């Protein structure tokens, strides 16, 4: 499954919506995805499964790239 992760780059700062970044990662579950990125020091706001029409829409974006672990 593909998941979209919304995060802040610095875990020590208060989340500000304008600074939110996102990435795509393949995993079995939300817990699996969180464990894969735990060592990166991100302040994870939300992890969302992406499928169906939403996934097709995201694939059209030039920045779409699935993170390999």
C-alpha positions in Angstrom: 0.0 0.0 0.0 1.1 3.6 -0.6 0.8 6.1 2.2 1.2 9.9 2.1 3.0 11.3 5.2 2.5 14.9 6.2 5.4 16.2 8.4 7.5 19.0 9.6 11.2 18.8 9.1 12.2 19.8 12.6 10.7 17.8 15.5 11.7 20.5 18.0 9.5 23.2 16.5 5.8 23.8 16.8 4.0 22.6 13.6 3.1 25.4 11.2 0.8 24.5 8.4 2.8 26.6 5.8 5.9 24.5 6.6 4.2 21.1 6.2 5.9 18.8 3.7 4.7 15.5 2.4 6.2 12.3 1.0 5.0 9.0 -0.3 6.1 5.7 1.2 5.2 2.1 0.7 4.2 0.0 3.7 1.9 -2.6 5.2 0.3 -0.3 7.7 0.5 3.2 9.3 2.6 1.7 12.1 5.0 0.2 9.5 5.3 3.5 7.8 6.0 5.4 11.0 8.7 2.9 12.0 10.4 3.3 8.6 10.7 7.0 9.0 11.3 7.1 12.7 15.1 7.7 12.3 14.7 10.7 10.1 13.7 13.2 13.0 10.5 14.3 11.3 7.6 15.6 13.3 4.9 13.5 11.7 1.5 15.2 11.6 -0.6 12.6 9.7 -0.2 9.4 7.7 -2.9 8.6 5.2 -3.4 5.6 2.9 -3.6 6.7 -0.8 -5.5 4.5 -3.2 -7.9 4.6 -6.1 -8.7 7.9 -7.8 -6.7 9.8 -5.2 -3.5 7.8 -6.0 -4.0 8.3 -9.7 -4.3 12.1 -9.1 -1.1 12.2 -7.0 0.8 10.2 -9.7 0.1 13.1 -12.1 2.1 15.5 -9.9 5.7 16.0 -11.0 6.9 15.7 -7.4 5.3 12.2 -7.0 8.0 9.8 -5.9 7.7 6.8 -3.6 10.4 6.7 -0.9 12.4 3.5 -0.9 13.6 2.2 2.4 
